[in-house]
């Protein structure tokens, strides 16, 4: 009985710690950054016509000088990967929402 009471108390504390940790690190919504990304990635005829809609996870790094560096674009389409890197690399965001030196991941939806 004593062991089960101790286990119950430990489980209760672990649950409370997890719930409070979730509230300490809320996921931010970068509305202005998303808008700027969609403007920078506005498709042109250079991309060509996509055969189907494609959702791409783009990992970026913001340098100390505010430049965007594309670390990875999760796509098998080589021309789309090239287009994403050409459109974003060494461009700057006008907003200061992102912290320099931090990696970020955004989901970009390309429509055919």
N, C-alpha and C positions, 0 to 999 in steps of 0.2 A: 504494500500500500504506500509506503514511504517513497519507494522508487517511482511509482506512477505519479505521485504528487510532484516530485522533483522534475520528472520529464514534462509534466503539464506546465509547470512554471517556466521551464526553459523554452518550451515551444511557444508559450505566450509572449515571452520577451523577444524571441526571434521574430515572431510575426509582427510585433509592434515596431521593431527596428527596421524591418523591410518596408513596412507601410510608411514610416517617417522618412526613410531614405528615398523613396519614390517621389515624395513631395519636395525634397530638397533639390532635386535635379530635374525640373520640368523641361520637356522638349520645347525648344523655341520654334516659333513660326517666323521665318524670314520672308515676309511678304514683299518687301522692297527688293531684296536680292532675287527672289523668284521672278519678279517682274523684269528686272534687268537681265537675268539669264535668258528669259524668253525673247527679249529684244535683241540680245547679242546672238542668239541662235535662230533668229528669224530666217527660215529657209529661203534660199535663192535657187536659181537654175543650176548653180554649181553642184548642188547635191544630187541632182537628178530626181527621178521619180522613184519613190520607195514602193516596193511590191506590196507591203502590208504595213499596218501601224506598228510602231516599235517603241517600247519603253526602255530607256537607257538610264542606268545609274551612273552618274558622273561624279568621280571623286576629285576634289580640287584642294589646293593649298593656297592660302593668301600669304604672300611674302611680306616682309617688313615694310617694303615700299608700296604695298597695296596692289601689287600685280597678281593676277590669277595664273596659277600653273595647274594644268590638267594632269593629274596623276594617273587616272585610269578611266576609261569609258567602257562600260560593260556591254559591248556589242560585237557581233561576228561580222558585221558589215564594215569592210575596210574603208570604203569611201565615206561612210557616216562617221566612223572613228576619226578619220583625217579632218572632216569638216568640223567636228566638235573641237578638236585640238587647235585648228587654224582660227576658229571663231573666238575662242576663249583665251588661249595662251597669251600672256603678257598684256591683257586688257586690264582695265581698272574699274572697280565698282565706284559709283558716285556716293553710295551710302557707306556709313561706318558701322554697319551691323555686325560684320564678321571680325573676329580677332585675328590679327596677323600671327603667322606661325602655326595655325591650327588647321587640321584636315577637316573638310566638310564633304558630305555626300548629298547630292540632290538627284531626284528622279525627274527625267525629262521625257515627255511624251511626244514623239514625232508621228504625225499623221500622214498617211499616203494620199 
